[in-house]
Amino acid sequence: MRMCDLREKEVINCRDCKRLGYVSDIEFDICTGCITHIIVPGPCKIFGILGREHEYVISSCNIKQIGADIILVDVDIEKCLVKCD
């Protein structure tokens, strides 16, 4: 699977069945080449005009299934929401 394939998949949280968005980036271990985290843009600021302040950083161990159209994850939203650099 290529990065461009991941970007087309919608991320859904299994805990509350909420849509988190689409994968925007990945983090990987340089030594092993394995994906360690997927990054999904967080909620918009005021009406989406001012951009985003946070993003969801989801560990690969929290990914439950990757399907044709969606990626199912099982995460606590507050724990994976981090401030953008």
C-alpha positions in Angstrom: 0.0 0.0 0.0 1.3 3.5 -0.9 1.0 6.7 1.0 -1.4 8.1 -1.6 -3.7 5.1 -1.0 -3.8 5.9 2.7 -4.7 9.5 2.0 -7.8 8.4 0.3 -9.1 6.5 3.3 -11.4 8.0 5.9 -10.5 7.4 9.6 -13.4 6.2 11.9 -13.1 5.8 15.6 -14.7 2.5 16.7 -15.4 3.7 20.3 -18.0 6.4 19.3 -18.3 5.8 15.5 -17.2 9.3 14.8 -15.4 10.4 11.7 -12.0 11.8 12.4 -11.1 12.8 8.8 -8.6 11.6 6.2 -4.9 10.7 6.8 -2.7 13.7 6.1 0.7 12.3 7.0 2.5 9.3 8.6 5.4 8.8 11.0 7.7 5.9 10.5 10.7 4.3 12.2 13.8 5.0 10.0 15.6 1.8 11.2 12.8 -0.6 10.5 10.8 1.3 7.9 7.5 0.5 9.8 4.7 3.0 10.2 4.5 4.1 13.8 1.7 6.7 13.6 -0.8 8.1 11.2 -1.7 11.8 11.5 -5.2 13.2 10.8 -6.0 16.9 10.9 -8.0 17.9 14.0 -11.1 19.9 14.3 -11.3 23.3 12.6 -11.3 26.6 14.4 -14.0 29.2 13.9 -16.1 27.9 11.0 -13.0 26.4 9.4 -11.7 29.9 8.3 -8.7 30.1 10.6 -7.3 26.6 10.0 -6.5 23.9 12.5 -4.7 24.1 15.9 -4.6 20.4 16.7 -4.2 17.1 15.0 -4.9 13.5 15.8 -1.7 11.4 16.2 -2.8 7.8 16.2 -0.4 5.0 17.0 -0.3 2.0 14.6 -1.2 -0.3 17.5 -4.6 1.5 17.7 -5.4 0.7 14.0 -7.9 -2.2 14.1 -8.6 -2.7 10.4 -7.8 -1.1 7.0 -10.5 -1.6 4.5 -11.0 -0.5 0.9 -12.5 2.9 1.9 -11.9 3.4 5.6 -9.4 2.9 8.5 -11.0 1.7 11.7 -9.2 2.9 14.9 -9.9 2.4 18.6 -8.6 5.6 20.4 -9.4 7.9 23.2 -9.8 11.2 21.3 -8.4 13.4 24.2 -5.3 11.3 24.4 -4.4 11.4 20.7 -5.3 15.0 20.0 -2.0 17.1 20.1 -1.2 20.7 19.3 0.3 21.2 15.8 3.9 22.2 15.6 
